[in-house]
């Protein structure tokens, strides 16, 4: 692991021949990634409406956001959809991961291929596919269509997260349990599920984030009766500047930071 | 061995049913609809036609498609150009700082991409950060029109998609066997030669994977072009959305989507070819995807 750090000769490629070039590159990347986020957070507390200059600290945009019923309703809907879709996708993904890990069945390769292809398929293609099936089955666009669509596009991610965790186990533990007389169900309950718990949590958090982040699929499968946050925010920021969105961004940043830290911590726990 | 195992059924059937009903069948429906005819009243008339695909070659659309593919290609190229040396830097950090740097790359990815696109809009606007900065240093007198240009769209796409390029590159570069580089240097290879003949071929799966997961979404993220590009810088995603949600030409929209799937197939093929070649050569093993 640490072997190549102690080597007497280190290789540098032409693009970081000089330290300057290296730090210029690293600096540019981090500035690029973080300046926009900092601008949003600062503007969330800036008294100036258009955020072009600093006019002092204020919390009035938080108040405005709180009073904006449309946005608050949409936020509540989004959280409900994200939590339900993440839970459903985690359960289905865990079951699917166990199926691929534990059992041989007809169509196993096909199932794996389907999961992989779905993960790679551009969102817009999934979006119209969902729209077509919902129309064909007469499912009206609202909570249920969002739940089905979001669960479907999260499923590959939860399945693969759990599967790769299972793949790293020692298979002998399960065999030992069975030799000692544990039923398949007991082995599942006492061994597989506890061992994959961090992956289940990480998969849930990833799905939750993907669901909250989704604009493309939701644009196709949400209806006017059940508006969710990304769609609402999209129509707001298309028109112009809206300080409430800055505040919302700050809140979502805090939420996602908490979630990342949580998931990193969970995945690191062996 | 023949113990009844109810869990077998529970783990195999529901998820397969779900995938068939909500993924496989709908995708096949897109394929079928792409050969159907548009119907003003019923949306879709079930008359077989190849017109939808022929229309892809219509100069009006062809121009939009080529422009969209060009923007996506530019995005992928810039992500690669910026991402490769960056991932190299990441892979060579000591474990502690590396974990921190990786964490910093991943955070934006977990932050809402629509809201981050809005941040880019704020920064590029006439009174935004870049114009203010340039004016205060005195490089320009009048604010530049940065928004609603191909530049703004690519700037936004690179911003959102950059982590997707860095992570697969990083996971390949991290596993790069440095003794190979050392051997090459000892045998007298120059830096460029090492890069061209060893580093790049060995990280090809990461390069192709990164390009794939940047290029495809870059053709589809219509909210980025809507917010930053204006009417002249449409992506394929905008065209598909317009066919479905405003001009109500579902068959044509489906044909564009099928074309996208074919494009994805081609790129996946390239990816598998690249990893197969590496595995045959006994180099790094494929765990990127």
Interface residues (C-beta under 8 A of the other chain):
Chain A: X2 X4 X5 X7 X9 X11 X12 X13 X14 X15 X16 X17 X22 X25 X26 X28 X29 X30 X32 X33 X34 X35 X36 X37 X39 X40 X43 X50 X51 X52 X92 X93 X95 X96 X98 X99 X102 X103 X105 X107 X111 X114 X115 X116 X118 X120 X121 X122 X123 X124 X125 X126 X128 X129 X130 X131 X132 X133 X136 X148 X149 X151 X152 X155 X159 X183 X184 X185 X188 X209 X212 X213 X215 X216 X219 X220 X230 X233 X234 X237 X238 X241 X245 X248 X249 X252 X253 X256 X257 X259 X260 X264
Chain B: X3 X5 X6 X7 X8 X10 X11 X12 X14 X15 X16 X18 X19 X21 X22 X23 X24 X25 X26 X27 X29 X30 X33 X82 X85 X86 X88 X89 X94 X95 X103 X104 X105 X106 X107 X108 X110 X111 X112 X113 X114 X115 X116 X118 X119 X120 X121 X122 X123 X127 X128 X129 X132 X159 X162 X178 X181 X182 X185 X191 X192 X194 X195 X199 X212 X213 X216 X217 X219 X220 X221 X222 X223 X226 X227 X236 X237 X240 X241 X244 X245 X250 X253 X254 X257 X260 X261 X264 X268 X289
